Amino acid sequence: MNKILAIMLFLGALPLPIEYYDILRWAVSIAAIINIFKERYIFIPVLVLFNPIIPVYLYSKVVWVIIDIISGMLFWALSEDEDL
């Protein structure tokens, strides 16, 4: 699951329709909640940034690209634990 989210976040760095980013917010939030329940508390800031209920608007695509890539790397790195 985390690898799929990582790929979705990496794709989020591209200029895509706004609907993709709405779906991305929901998917990342749900995955972050699941990871938090697995005691991976590093996902709390990810949940805060990507939450769809009270969205965070940074108004800069460059900042979101950096956040998407860093979050994608986090999901990818912790997906290795799932393979064990």
C-alpha positions in Angstrom: 0.0 0.0 0.0 2.8 2.5 0.9 4.5 2.0 -2.4 1.3 2.8 -4.3 0.9 6.0 -2.2 4.6 6.9 -2.9 4.0 6.6 -6.6 0.9 8.7 -6.4 2.8 11.4 -4.4 5.6 11.4 -7.0 3.0 11.8 -9.7 1.6 14.7 -7.7 4.8 16.7 -8.6 3.4 16.9 -12.2 0.8 19.4 -13.3 -2.4 17.4 -13.1 -6.1 18.3 -12.8 -7.3 19.5 -9.4 -9.4 16.3 -9.0 -6.2 14.2 -8.8 -5.0 16.3 -5.9 -8.4 15.9 -4.1 -8.1 12.1 -4.5 -4.5 12.3 -3.4 -5.4 14.1 -0.2 -8.0 11.5 0.8 -5.7 8.6 -0.1 -2.6 10.0 1.7 -4.7 10.9 4.8 -6.2 7.4 5.0 -2.8 5.8 4.6 -1.3 8.1 7.1 -4.0 7.2 9.7 -3.3 3.5 9.1 0.5 4.1 9.6 -0.1 6.1 12.7 -2.2 3.2 14.1 0.8 1.0 13.4 2.8 3.3 15.7 4.6 5.1 12.9 4.2 8.6 14.4 6.3 10.2 11.7 3.1 10.3 9.6 1.4 12.8 11.9 2.8 15.8 10.0 1.8 14.1 6.7 -1.7 13.7 8.0 -1.9 17.4 9.0 -0.6 18.6 5.7 -2.8 16.4 3.5 -6.0 16.2 5.5 -9.0 16.8 3.3 -11.3 18.0 6.1 -9.4 21.2 6.9 -7.1 21.5 3.9 -3.8 23.3 4.1 -3.3 25.8 1.2 0.3 26.8 0.6 -0.5 28.5 -2.8 2.8 27.6 -4.2 3.2 24.6 -6.5 7.0 24.5 -5.8 6.4 24.0 -2.1 3.8 21.3 -2.7 6.2 19.5 -5.1 8.8 19.4 -2.4 6.3 18.1 0.1 5.0 15.5 -2.3 8.5 14.2 -3.0 9.5 14.1 0.6 6.2 12.4 1.6 6.6 10.0 -1.2 10.1 9.0 -0.1 8.8 8.5 3.4 6.0 6.2 2.2 8.5 4.4 0.0 11.1 3.9 2.7 8.6 2.6 5.2 7.0 0.2 2.6 10.1 -1.9 3.0 8.9 -2.9 6.5 5.7 -4.3 5.0 7.6 -6.8 2.8 9.1 -8.5 5.9 
